[in-house]
Amino acid sequence: AASKLEISMPAVVEVEIGGTARIECNFYIPENASYTYIDWFYVDRSNKQVRLYHITASGVLEDDTDYKKRLSLDGDRALSISAVTAQDARTFVCQVGAGSYGVGENSTELSVYKVPNTPEIEPTSGGISVHSSDIPAIAKCTSKNSFPPPNITWHKNGEQLHAQENQVTIQSTLTRESSGLYTVSSTLYAPVTREDRHSRYRCTVHYWLRGQRRALESREVQVNIFYPAEHLKLQVVSSSALVKEGDNVTLVCEADGNPQPVFSFFKKNLNEWQDLTSLAEPDSGVLKLHEVDKSSNGTYKCQSLDLDDMSQIEEDVDLVVNYIEGVRVKMEPSSTLREGDSVTLSCDAFSPVGLKYQWRDEKGKKLVDGNQLYLSNLTFETSNTFSCRVMAPSVPGLEQSKKVSVAVEGKPRIVAISSPLYVRQDEVINLTCKAIAFPRPTVQWSINGTTHEYMDNQHITSNLTVRVSHDLLQAGAMCRVSNRLGVSEKHIQLVDQKSTAESQGVIIVAIIVAILVVAVLGAVIYFLHKKGKIPCGRAGKQDITKPEARKDKIVVEVKSDKLSEEAGLLQGANGEKRAAADQVGQSDPGRT
């Protein structure tokens, strides 16, 4: 066992600002003797001890200090300090009096801390030129509300930066706020190169907590670096891989400098360069060419100017526009064509690429592949418009067409006429005459009236509006169509609907009377046959001139060469009737 008074206290007690600090004072008095008093002190800035508590067996005396409202004693006489501030970072002393064993004391260092806020980093606004004569500021880092003051380090692409003469400079400032907390700021200065356009910077705040080094990192930032262009690219942008006439083409000029330089566009004409900059989109490096054609072919140049060091770079590109020109159609023979003739149509064109040809009619129907179309036995009805379609298989969408008209000449041919036409006298009627011919014919009517003509290709239709007179009803009308190659005419017959109706009535009455007569005659013959008055047999001839014949009998002479067919039909129709007739013929010996 110890033979003297011993007091044990933690060397350091750490507490966060705003928290409660508890400092214990443990002591040992030999032979379990009692203490006489216990005093708590703190050491001020002048290194003097200021008493806080005086504890005896009879009671506790708290001194009047700045701590009076924040102090308390636990049951084991431990000192508690609430609402700790930065000013509480000092030494606290516990002194124990033990009578004959003397007086002993020990101390604890109260360490106060405040975890700093996450550092905020701001890159230099605007941008930094690689040609800057001074070492530029890269970024500024700030961390607030820390205690004790932290330390800030800088990192570039994950590697820590250290101050180097004429290379890297780090300037830091420390500010103590009214709350006793610290704000620390740090600015990084460093030269930049073109490669730094991809560099990432961050700062780290380092502080101590419970004997361990801790750190808080800022976000990573990039700095806008200004550097001249080293390479220039000029490319042709089109909706199709191969440019064809009629396409919209965009020339895009791109430089690898920052900021983008000033772009200028030129087109080579013979030995001179034509300035096209005014046609380009301002400050964009884009030149749009609308509906390019053969004249758009050529070499284009883009030139960049860096305003920082006035350096220039240029690049050119060839624009190839595929086209078809000179589409022409030749007709053999080239002389005037008549009905029945034949003709050959030949199509030709020029293009820097291979061509294919196709012929179509006026409705778009394909007739034949190839550059020739042979037409034989021409008529007016032959389609008079043909189209030669010229295509470039290697350039999708590149094609042109050329139409040609084949005019077949001939004298008029009337193809439709309103005859016969049933009319009534005094009514107004329309007479129609339709013909086909080329050259265009004229239509004349044999009577006067109001005419209207319509043309449809080689067809001409004439409508004549006229009132039906007695003379017109009798004579009809004549349509005459003529051109310089001949004349064609046709007659229109007019039929009076009234006379036609009367004639039809007479015919109907006659037919009815005839039917009635035949019916009556058939009934008489059938009646006489049933009475046996009319015999039927196989004899070739029946004689009705016999003297012994009765006058009241009807005798019919039938010649087999005229009625053999009818007799056969009767015989085939009913065998029994035929047998009965034979019997009738045999029973009368006077008939042979």
Salt bridges, closest charged atoms under 4 A:
GLU24 OE2 - ARG22 NH1 2.50
ASP39 OD1 - HIS54 ND1 2.53
ASP63 OD1 - ARG51 NE 2.88
ASP74 OD2 - ARG22 NE 2.46
ASP76 OD2 - ARG22 NH2 3.23
ASP88 OD2 - ARG70 NH1 2.87
GLU122 OE2 - ARG219 NH2 3.73
ASP196 OD1 - LYS156 NZ 2.82
GLU217 OE2 - ARG202 NH1 3.23
GLU230 OE1 - ARG194 NE 3.66
ASP247 OD1 - LYS244 NZ 3.13
GLU254 OE1 - LYS233 NZ 3.69
ASP256 OD2 - ARG194 NH2 2.79
ASP256 OD2 - HIS231 ND1 3.00
GLU281 OE2 - LYS288 NZ 3.37
ASP309 OD2 - HIS131 NE2 3.82
GLU314 OE1 - LYS301 NZ 3.84
GLU325 OE2 - LYS294 NZ 3.08
GLU332 OE2 - LYS330 NZ 3.55
GLU339 OE1 - ARG413 NH1 3.11
ASP348 OD2 - ARG328 NH2 3.00
ASP369 OD2 - LYS366 NZ 3.42
GLU381 OE2 - ARG413 NH2 3.08
GLU399 OE1 - ARG389 NH2 2.91
GLU409 OE1 - ARG338 NE 3.88
GLU409 OE2 - ARG484 NH2 3.04
GLU453 OE1 - ARG440 NH2 3.84
GLU489 OE1 - ARG480 NE 3.86
ASP552 OD2 - ARG550 NH2 2.76
ASP582 OD2 - ARG538 NE 3.26
ASP588 OD2 - ARG591 NE 3.02
